[in-house]
Amino acid sequence: MTKHDANGNVKSTIMVTGGSGLVGSAIKSYSESDPRDGETWIFLSSKDGDLRDRKETDAIFDKYKPTHVIHLAAKVGGLFANMKQKVEFYRENTLINDNIMENCRLHKVAKLVSMLSTCIFPDKTTYPIDETMLHDGPPHPSNEGYAYAKRLIDTMNRAYAEEYGCNFTSIIPTNIYGPGDNFSIQNGHVIPGLIHKCYRAKEDGTPFTIWGSGTPLRQFIYSRDLAELTVWVMREYHSPDPITLSVDESAEVAIKDVAYAVAKAMKFEGEIKFDTEKADGQFKKTACNKKLRGLRPDYKFTSMEDGVQKAVDWFLANYDTARK
């Protein structure tokens, strides 16, 4: 529903679910650095209510009356949690997504942008993957509960557009990193885990040991870049079909090069070792960003070196309070 101020100018209330996480906090920082007239931003955390609960979700929408929603909230977890709790990962994410989407319809929200993940793509596929391949086969059995719940967002975006004319879409980022990440060595993602591990090695005077050979390739997107592109999608990209938000295929990097970038940013001068007894995981998961580049050909992504330096600087400055 369109709102106007006393002078007839359009007012937007943009509500971000999962607003205190890695991407939510990056969007908050970006929105504060580039304020727009008439835009009010609301960043929700779990303290604001349980999005699995319909009545609590209704109350949040009644309270804030958003015109736009960026939906980042989800039940997430590592490999072990996903394998052990497939029912919970499916049910809780489906409940959250259904409550958000139906409230967006009922409140005539002008735009809903939901976040998907490359890990929900078919397990057996060809590379590079693009948006059209999302439903081409089953996901990896280890996270099928989470993956099918997330895939249904794409299905329902199209269904809501066809039946009710809703402007709902989704974004598919590659591996995200940056300030405010979870730096757990056991449960964090690649870059924050390496940052914490390198910090410990430097403190303890021990080798910086990387699990595996370091040869697998990955595409990493700095959280601030993802924040800027997500806000652009909200404002400018109007199609129910998902859009991959990723660095170019040429920017894919080997894990060992990420580790060297972390060591350089941390000013670590000790020994760097690769524990080849540990499994490497999938060699590559290349995503194609051709759709994004067709719309934003000149967008300049933060380089791996600069992004890692910013993430390391944030970790060191916020060591006592960082999630780890």
Contacts in CASP RR format, 6 or more apart in sequence:
PFRMAT RR
TARGET T0000
AUTHOR 0000-0000-0000
METHOD contacts of the structure
MODEL  1
MTKHDANGNVKSTIMVTGGSGLVGSAIKSYSESDPRDGETWIFLSSKDGD
LRDRKETDAIFDKYKPTHVIHLAAKVGGLFANMKQKVEFYRENTLINDNI
MENCRLHKVAKLVSMLSTCIFPDKTTYPIDETMLHDGPPHPSNEGYAYAK
RLIDTMNRAYAEEYGCNFTSIIPTNIYGPGDNFSIQNGHVIPGLIHKCYR
AKEDGTPFTIWGSGTPLRQFIYSRDLAELTVWVMREYHSPDPITLSVDES
AEVAIKDVAYAVAKAMKFEGEIKFDTEKADGQFKKTACNKKLRGLRPDYK
FTSMEDGVQKAVDWFLANYDTARK
1 65 0 8 1.000
1 67 0 8 1.000
1 107 0 8 1.000
1 108 0 8 1.000
1 109 0 8 1.000
1 110 0 8 1.000
2 10 0 8 1.000
2 67 0 8 1.000
2 110 0 8 1.000
3 10 0 8 1.000
3 11 0 8 1.000
3 12 0 8 1.000
3 13 0 8 1.000
3 65 0 8 1.000
3 67 0 8 1.000
4 10 0 8 1.000
4 11 0 8 1.000
5 11 0 8 1.000
5 38 0 8 1.000
9 37 0 8 1.000
9 38 0 8 1.000
10 38 0 8 1.000
11 38 0 8 1.000
11 39 0 8 1.000
11 40 0 8 1.000
11 67 0 8 1.000
12 36 0 8 1.000
12 38 0 8 1.000
12 39 0 8 1.000
12 40 0 8 1.000
12 67 0 8 1.000
12 68 0 8 1.000
12 110 0 8 1.000
13 40 0 8 1.000
13 42 0 8 1.000
13 64 0 8 1.000
13 65 0 8 1.000
13 66 0 8 1.000
13 67 0 8 1.000
13 68 0 8 1.000
14 31 0 8 1.000
14 39 0 8 1.000
14 40 0 8 1.000
14 41 0 8 1.000
14 42 0 8 1.000
14 66 0 8 1.000
14 67 0 8 1.000
14 68 0 8 1.000
14 69 0 8 1.000
14 70 0 8 1.000
14 234 0 8 1.000
15 42 0 8 1.000
15 44 0 8 1.000
15 60 0 8 1.000
15 64 0 8 1.000
15 66 0 8 1.000
15 68 0 8 1.000
15 69 0 8 1.000
15 70 0 8 1.000
16 24 0 8 1.000
16 27 0 8 1.000
16 28 0 8 1.000
16 41 0 8 1.000
16 42 0 8 1.000
16 43 0 8 1.000
16 44 0 8 1.000
16 69 0 8 1.000
16 70 0 8 1.000
16 72 0 8 1.000
17 44 0 8 1.000
17 51 0 8 1.000
17 69 0 8 1.000
17 70 0 8 1.000
17 71 0 8 1.000
17 72 0 8 1.000
17 73 0 8 1.000
17 100 0 8 1.000
18 24 0 8 1.000
18 43 0 8 1.000
18 44 0 8 1.000
18 45 0 8 1.000
18 46 0 8 1.000
18 72 0 8 1.000
18 73 0 8 1.000
19 25 0 8 1.000
19 27 0 8 1.000
19 28 0 8 1.000
19 43 0 8 1.000
19 44 0 8 1.000
19 45 0 8 1.000
19 72 0 8 1.000
19 73 0 8 1.000
20 43 0 8 1.000
20 45 0 8 1.000
21 72 0 8 1.000
21 180 0 8 1.000
22 176 0 8 1.000
22 177 0 8 1.000
22 178 0 8 1.000
22 180 0 8 1.000
22 181 0 8 1.000
22 182 0 8 1.000
22 223 0 8 1.000
23 72 0 8 1.000
23 115 0 8 1.000
23 173 0 8 1.000
23 176 0 8 1.000
23 223 0 8 1.000
23 226 0 8 1.000
23 227 0 8 1.000
23 230 0 8 1.000
24 43 0 8 1.000
24 70 0 8 1.000
24 72 0 8 1.000
24 227 0 8 1.000
25 179 0 8 1.000
25 180 0 8 1.000
25 223 0 8 1.000
26 178 0 8 1.000
26 179 0 8 1.000
26 223 0 8 1.000
26 224 0 8 1.000
26 226 0 8 1.000
26 227 0 8 1.000
27 43 0 8 1.000
27 70 0 8 1.000
27 227 0 8 1.000
27 230 0 8 1.000
27 231 0 8 1.000
28 41 0 8 1.000
28 43 0 8 1.000
29 224 0 8 1.000
29 227 0 8 1.000
30 224 0 8 1.000
30 227 0 8 1.000
30 228 0 8 1.000
30 231 0 8 1.000
31 39 0 8 1.000
31 41 0 8 1.000
31 231 0 8 1.000
42 64 0 8 1.000
42 66 0 8 1.000
44 60 0 8 1.000
44 73 0 8 1.000
48 60 0 8 1.000
49 56 0 8 1.000
49 57 0 8 1.000
49 59 0 8 1.000
49 60 0 8 1.000
50 56 0 8 1.000
50 57 0 8 1.000
51 57 0 8 1.000
51 60 0 8 1.000
51 73 0 8 1.000
51 95 0 8 1.000
51 96 0 8 1.000
51 99 0 8 1.000
51 100 0 8 1.000
52 92 0 8 1.000
52 95 0 8 1.000
52 96 0 8 1.000
52 99 0 8 1.000
53 95 0 8 1.000
53 99 0 8 1.000
54 95 0 8 1.000
54 99 0 8 1.000
57 99 0 8 1.000
57 100 0 8 1.000
57 103 0 8 1.000
58 99 0 8 1.000
58 103 0 8 1.000
61 103 0 8 1.000
61 106 0 8 1.000
61 107 0 8 1.000
65 107 0 8 1.000
66 107 0 8 1.000
66 109 0 8 1.000
67 109 0 8 1.000
67 110 0 8 1.000
67 111 0 8 1.000
68 109 0 8 1.000
68 110 0 8 1.000
68 111 0 8 1.000
68 112 0 8 1.000
68 113 0 8 1.000
68 234 0 8 1.000
69 100 0 8 1.000
69 104 0 8 1.000
69 109 0 8 1.000
69 111 0 8 1.000
69 112 0 8 1.000
69 113 0 8 1.000
70 113 0 8 1.000
70 115 0 8 1.000
70 230 0 8 1.000
70 231 0 8 1.000
70 234 0 8 1.000
71 97 0 8 1.000
71 100 0 8 1.000
71 112 0 8 1.000
71 113 0 8 1.000
71 114 0 8 1.000
71 115 0 8 1.000
72 115 0 8 1.000
73 96 0 8 1.000
73 100 0 8 1.000
74 93 0 8 1.000
74 96 0 8 1.000
74 115 0 8 1.000
74 150 0 8 1.000
75 88 0 8 1.000
75 89 0 8 1.000
75 92 0 8 1.000
75 93 0 8 1.000
75 96 0 8 1.000
75 146 0 8 1.000
76 146 0 8 1.000
77 89 0 8 1.000
77 187 0 8 1.000
78 187 0 8 1.000
79 142 0 8 1.000
79 143 0 8 1.000
81 89 0 8 1.000
82 89 0 8 1.000
82 142 0 8 1.000
82 143 0 8 1.000
82 145 0 8 1.000
82 146 0 8 1.000
83 142 0 8 1.000
83 143 0 8 1.000
86 143 0 8 1.000
86 144 0 8 1.000
86 145 0 8 1.000
86 146 0 8 1.000
87 145 0 8 1.000
89 143 0 8 1.000
89 145 0 8 1.000
89 146 0 8 1.000
89 149 0 8 1.000
90 145 0 8 1.000
90 146 0 8 1.000
90 148 0 8 1.000
90 149 0 8 1.000
91 149 0 8 1.000
93 145 0 8 1.000
93 146 0 8 1.000
93 149 0 8 1.000
93 150 0 8 1.000
94 149 0 8 1.000
94 152 0 8 1.000
97 114 0 8 1.000
97 149 0 8 1.000
97 152 0 8 1.000
97 153 0 8 1.000
97 156 0 8 1.000
100 112 0 8 1.000
100 114 0 8 1.000
101 112 0 8 1.000
101 153 0 8 1.000
101 156 0 8 1.000
101 160 0 8 1.000
101 168 0 8 1.000
103 109 0 8 1.000
104 112 0 8 1.000
104 166 0 8 1.000
104 168 0 8 1.000
105 160 0 8 1.000
105 164 0 8 1.000
105 166 0 8 1.000
109 166 0 8 1.000
110 167 0 8 1.000
111 167 0 8 1.000
111 168 0 8 1.000
111 169 0 8 1.000
111 234 0 8 1.000
111 238 0 8 1.000
112 157 0 8 1.000
112 166 0 8 1.000
112 167 0 8 1.000
112 168 0 8 1.000
112 169 0 8 1.000
113 169 0 8 1.000
113 170 0 8 1.000
113 171 0 8 1.000
113 230 0 8 1.000
113 233 0 8 1.000
113 234 0 8 1.000
114 153 0 8 1.000
114 157 0 8 1.000
114 168 0 8 1.000
114 169 0 8 1.000
114 170 0 8 1.000
114 171 0 8 1.000
115 170 0 8 1.000
115 171 0 8 1.000
115 173 0 8 1.000
115 230 0 8 1.000
116 134 0 8 1.000
116 150 0 8 1.000
116 151 0 8 1.000
116 153 0 8 1.000
116 154 0 8 1.000
116 170 0 8 1.000
116 171 0 8 1.000
116 172 0 8 1.000
116 242 0 8 1.000
117 150 0 8 1.000
117 172 0 8 1.000
117 173 0 8 1.000
118 129 0 8 1.000
118 172 0 8 1.000
118 173 0 8 1.000
118 174 0 8 1.000
118 175 0 8 1.000
118 244 0 8 1.000
118 285 0 8 1.000
118 287 0 8 1.000
119 139 0 8 1.000
119 140 0 8 1.000
119 143 0 8 1.000
119 146 0 8 1.000
119 147 0 8 1.000
120 134 0 8 1.000
120 139 0 8 1.000
120 143 0 8 1.000
120 146 0 8 1.000
120 147 0 8 1.000
120 148 0 8 1.000
120 150 0 8 1.000
120 151 0 8 1.000
121 129 0 8 1.000
121 133 0 8 1.000
121 134 0 8 1.000
121 139 0 8 1.000
122 133 0 8 1.000
122 134 0 8 1.000
122 136 0 8 1.000
122 137 0 8 1.000
122 138 0 8 1.000
122 139 0 8 1.000
123 137 0 8 1.000
123 138 0 8 1.000
123 139 0 8 1.000
123 140 0 8 1.000
123 141 0 8 1.000
124 137 0 8 1.000
125 133 0 8 1.000
125 136 0 8 1.000
125 137 0 8 1.000
127 284 0 8 1.000
127 285 0 8 1.000
127 286 0 8 1.000
128 249 0 8 1.000
128 286 0 8 1.000
128 287 0 8 1.000
128 288 0 8 1.000
129 285 0 8 1.000
129 286 0 8 1.000
129 287 0 8 1.000
129 288 0 8 1.000
130 244 0 8 1.000
130 287 0 8 1.000
130 288 0 8 1.000
130 290 0 8 1.000
130 291 0 8 1.000
131 172 0 8 1.000
131 241 0 8 1.000
131 242 0 8 1.000
131 243 0 8 1.000
131 244 0 8 1.000
131 291 0 8 1.000
134 151 0 8 1.000
134 154 0 8 1.000
134 172 0 8 1.000
134 242 0 8 1.000
135 151 0 8 1.000
135 154 0 8 1.000
135 155 0 8 1.000
138 144 0 8 1.000
139 147 0 8 1.000
139 148 0 8 1.000
139 151 0 8 1.000
140 147 0 8 1.000
153 170 0 8 1.000
154 170 0 8 1.000
154 242 0 8 1.000
156 168 0 8 1.000
157 168 0 8 1.000
157 169 0 8 1.000
157 170 0 8 1.000
157 240 0 8 1.000
157 242 0 8 1.000
158 240 0 8 1.000
158 241 0 8 1.000
160 166 0 8 1.000
160 168 0 8 1.000
160 240 0 8 1.000
161 167 0 8 1.000
161 168 0 8 1.000
161 240 0 8 1.000
167 238 0 8 1.000
168 240 0 8 1.000
169 233 0 8 1.000
169 237 0 8 1.000
169 238 0 8 1.000
169 239 0 8 1.000
169 240 0 8 1.000
169 241 0 8 1.000
169 242 0 8 1.000
169 243 0 8 1.000
170 242 0 8 1.000
170 243 0 8 1.000
171 229 0 8 1.000
171 230 0 8 1.000
171 233 0 8 1.000
171 242 0 8 1.000
171 243 0 8 1.000
171 244 0 8 1.000
171 245 0 8 1.000
172 242 0 8 1.000
172 243 0 8 1.000
172 244 0 8 1.000
172 245 0 8 1.000
172 246 0 8 1.000
172 287 0 8 1.000
173 221 0 8 1.000
173 226 0 8 1.000
173 244 0 8 1.000
173 245 0 8 1.000
173 246 0 8 1.000
174 218 0 8 1.000
174 219 0 8 1.000
174 220 0 8 1.000
174 221 0 8 1.000
174 244 0 8 1.000
174 245 0 8 1.000
174 246 0 8 1.000
174 247 0 8 1.000
174 285 0 8 1.000
174 287 0 8 1.000
175 189 0 8 1.000
175 190 0 8 1.000
175 191 0 8 1.000
175 218 0 8 1.000
175 219 0 8 1.000
175 220 0 8 1.000
175 221 0 8 1.000
176 189 0 8 1.000
176 220 0 8 1.000
176 221 0 8 1.000
176 222 0 8 1.000
176 223 0 8 1.000
176 226 0 8 1.000
177 189 0 8 1.000
177 190 0 8 1.000
177 191 0 8 1.000
177 192 0 8 1.000
177 220 0 8 1.000
177 221 0 8 1.000
177 222 0 8 1.000
177 223 0 8 1.000
177 307 0 8 1.000
177 308 0 8 1.000
177 311 0 8 1.000
178 191 0 8 1.000
178 192 0 8 1.000
178 222 0 8 1.000
178 223 0 8 1.000
178 224 0 8 1.000
178 307 0 8 1.000
178 310 0 8 1.000
178 311 0 8 1.000
178 314 0 8 1.000
179 223 0 8 1.000
179 310 0 8 1.000
179 311 0 8 1.000
179 314 0 8 1.000
179 318 0 8 1.000
180 223 0 8 1.000
180 314 0 8 1.000
180 318 0 8 1.000
180 322 0 8 1.000
180 323 0 8 1.000
181 188 0 8 1.000
181 189 0 8 1.000
181 191 0 8 1.000
181 192 0 8 1.000
181 223 0 8 1.000
181 311 0 8 1.000
181 323 0 8 1.000
182 188 0 8 1.000
182 189 0 8 1.000
182 192 0 8 1.000
182 323 0 8 1.000
182 324 0 8 1.000
183 192 0 8 1.000
183 193 0 8 1.000
183 195 0 8 1.000
183 196 0 8 1.000
183 315 0 8 1.000
183 322 0 8 1.000
183 323 0 8 1.000
183 324 0 8 1.000
184 192 0 8 1.000
184 193 0 8 1.000
184 196 0 8 1.000
184 323 0 8 1.000
184 324 0 8 1.000
185 193 0 8 1.000
185 196 0 8 1.000
185 197 0 8 1.000
185 200 0 8 1.000
185 324 0 8 1.000
190 218 0 8 1.000
190 220 0 8 1.000
190 255 0 8 1.000
190 258 0 8 1.000
191 220 0 8 1.000
191 258 0 8 1.000
191 262 0 8 1.000
191 308 0 8 1.000
191 311 0 8 1.000
192 311 0 8 1.000
192 315 0 8 1.000
194 210 0 8 1.000
194 258 0 8 1.000
194 259 0 8 1.000
194 262 0 8 1.000
195 262 0 8 1.000
195 266 0 8 1.000
195 308 0 8 1.000
195 311 0 8 1.000
195 312 0 8 1.000
195 315 0 8 1.000
196 315 0 8 1.000
196 324 0 8 1.000
197 208 0 8 1.000
197 209 0 8 1.000
197 210 0 8 1.000
198 208 0 8 1.000
198 259 0 8 1.000
198 262 0 8 1.000
198 263 0 8 1.000
198 266 0 8 1.000
198 268 0 8 1.000
199 266 0 8 1.000
199 315 0 8 1.000
199 316 0 8 1.000
199 319 0 8 1.000
200 206 0 8 1.000
201 207 0 8 1.000
201 208 0 8 1.000
201 209 0 8 1.000
201 268 0 8 1.000
201 270 0 8 1.000
202 208 0 8 1.000
202 266 0 8 1.000
202 267 0 8 1.000
202 268 0 8 1.000
202 270 0 8 1.000
205 270 0 8 1.000
207 270 0 8 1.000
207 271 0 8 1.000
207 272 0 8 1.000
207 273 0 8 1.000
208 259 0 8 1.000
208 263 0 8 1.000
208 268 0 8 1.000
208 270 0 8 1.000
208 271 0 8 1.000
208 272 0 8 1.000
208 273 0 8 1.000
209 273 0 8 1.000
209 274 0 8 1.000
209 275 0 8 1.000
210 255 0 8 1.000
210 256 0 8 1.000
210 259 0 8 1.000
210 272 0 8 1.000
210 273 0 8 1.000
210 274 0 8 1.000
210 275 0 8 1.000
211 275 0 8 1.000
211 278 0 8 1.000
211 279 0 8 1.000
212 255 0 8 1.000
212 274 0 8 1.000
212 275 0 8 1.000
212 276 0 8 1.000
212 277 0 8 1.000
212 278 0 8 1.000
212 279 0 8 1.000
212 280 0 8 1.000
213 256 0 8 1.000
213 274 0 8 1.000
213 276 0 8 1.000
213 280 0 8 1.000
214 254 0 8 1.000
214 255 0 8 1.000
214 256 0 8 1.000
214 259 0 8 1.000
214 274 0 8 1.000
214 280 0 8 1.000
215 254 0 8 1.000
215 255 0 8 1.000
215 256 0 8 1.000
215 280 0 8 1.000
215 283 0 8 1.000
216 254 0 8 1.000
216 255 0 8 1.000
216 280 0 8 1.000
216 281 0 8 1.000
216 282 0 8 1.000
216 283 0 8 1.000
216 284 0 8 1.000
217 252 0 8 1.000
217 253 0 8 1.000
217 254 0 8 1.000
217 255 0 8 1.000
217 283 0 8 1.000
217 284 0 8 1.000
217 286 0 8 1.000
218 252 0 8 1.000
218 253 0 8 1.000
218 255 0 8 1.000
218 258 0 8 1.000
218 284 0 8 1.000
218 285 0 8 1.000
219 246 0 8 1.000
219 247 0 8 1.000
219 249 0 8 1.000
219 251 0 8 1.000
219 252 0 8 1.000
219 253 0 8 1.000
219 285 0 8 1.000
219 286 0 8 1.000
219 287 0 8 1.000
220 247 0 8 1.000
220 253 0 8 1.000
220 258 0 8 1.000
220 304 0 8 1.000
221 245 0 8 1.000
221 246 0 8 1.000
221 247 0 8 1.000
221 301 0 8 1.000
222 301 0 8 1.000
222 302 0 8 1.000
222 306 0 8 1.000
222 307 0 8 1.000
222 310 0 8 1.000
224 302 0 8 1.000
225 301 0 8 1.000
225 302 0 8 1.000
226 245 0 8 1.000
229 245 0 8 1.000
229 292 0 8 1.000
229 296 0 8 1.000
229 299 0 8 1.000
230 245 0 8 1.000
232 296 0 8 1.000
233 243 0 8 1.000
233 245 0 8 1.000
236 295 0 8 1.000
237 243 0 8 1.000
237 295 0 8 1.000
243 291 0 8 1.000
243 292 0 8 1.000
244 287 0 8 1.000
244 288 0 8 1.000
244 289 0 8 1.000
244 291 0 8 1.000
244 292 0 8 1.000
245 289 0 8 1.000
245 292 0 8 1.000
246 287 0 8 1.000
246 288 0 8 1.000
246 289 0 8 1.000
246 292 0 8 1.000
247 289 0 8 1.000
247 301 0 8 1.000
248 289 0 8 1.000
248 293 0 8 1.000
248 301 0 8 1.000
249 286 0 8 1.000
249 287 0 8 1.000
249 288 0 8 1.000
249 289 0 8 1.000
251 301 0 8 1.000
251 304 0 8 1.000
252 284 0 8 1.000
252 286 0 8 1.000
253 304 0 8 1.000
256 274 0 8 1.000
257 304 0 8 1.000
258 304 0 8 1.000
258 308 0 8 1.000
259 272 0 8 1.000
260 272 0 8 1.000
261 304 0 8 1.000
261 305 0 8 1.000
261 308 0 8 1.000
262 268 0 8 1.000
262 308 0 8 1.000
262 312 0 8 1.000
263 270 0 8 1.000
263 272 0 8 1.000
264 305 0 8 1.000
265 305 0 8 1.000
265 308 0 8 1.000
265 309 0 8 1.000
265 311 0 8 1.000
265 312 0 8 1.000
265 313 0 8 1.000
266 312 0 8 1.000
292 299 0 8 1.000
293 299 0 8 1.000
302 310 0 8 1.000
314 322 0 8 1.000
315 322 0 8 1.000
END
